[in-house]
Amino acid sequence: MRCDFCGYEFNEEQEGIKGCTGCPMAGHCGKVKCPRCGYEVVRSSSFFKWLKQRRHK
């Protein structure tokens, strides 16, 4: 995953921080915080991950 704000690339499962910790929707909005700058990035859907993989082949 790449941060839209600072451009840092990180693995969302290992380095990503769940977004909206103080929000009532905590953990259900699909946002992940960048470990470098703290910007909340929207997690891409599995369809877009599949499409991106197909495009690179």
C-alpha positions as CSV (number, residue, x, y, z in Angstrom):
1,M,0.0,0.0,0.0
2,R,1.2,3.5,-0.8
3,C,0.4,6.6,1.3
4,D,-1.4,9.2,-0.8
5,F,0.2,12.0,1.3
6,C,3.9,11.2,1.7
7,G,4.3,8.4,-0.8
8,Y,5.7,5.9,1.7
9,E,5.1,2.2,0.7
10,F,4.2,-0.2,3.5
11,N,2.6,-3.5,4.1
12,E,-0.9,-2.8,5.5
13,E,-1.0,-6.0,7.5
14,Q,2.4,-5.7,9.2
15,E,3.0,-1.9,9.4
16,G,-0.4,-0.3,9.0
17,I,-2.3,1.1,11.9
18,K,-6.1,0.8,12.0
19,G,-7.6,4.2,11.4
20,C,-10.3,6.1,13.4
21,T,-9.4,4.6,16.8
22,G,-11.7,7.2,18.6
23,C,-14.5,6.9,16.1
24,P,-17.7,4.8,16.7
25,M,-17.0,3.2,13.3
26,A,-13.5,2.2,14.5
27,G,-12.0,-0.5,12.4
28,H,-15.0,-0.7,10.0
29,C,-14.4,2.2,7.7
30,G,-11.6,0.5,5.8
31,K,-8.9,3.2,6.5
32,V,-5.3,2.4,7.5
33,K,-3.0,5.0,9.0
34,C,0.4,5.4,7.4
35,P,3.2,4.4,9.9
36,R,5.4,7.3,8.6
37,C,3.1,10.3,8.6
38,G,-0.2,9.2,10.2
39,Y,-2.4,10.0,7.1
40,E,-5.4,7.8,6.8
41,V,-5.4,5.9,3.5
42,V,-8.5,4.1,2.2
43,R,-7.8,0.4,1.8
44,S,-8.3,-0.8,-1.8
45,S,-10.8,-3.5,-2.4
46,S,-9.9,-7.0,-3.5
47,F,-11.3,-6.3,-7.0
48,F,-8.9,-3.4,-7.5
49,K,-6.0,-5.5,-6.3
50,W,-6.9,-8.2,-8.8
51,L,-7.3,-5.7,-11.6
52,K,-3.9,-4.2,-10.8
53,Q,-2.2,-7.6,-10.9
54,R,-3.8,-8.3,-14.2
55,R,-2.7,-5.0,-15.7
56,H,1.0,-5.7,-14.8
57,K,1.0,-9.1,-16.6
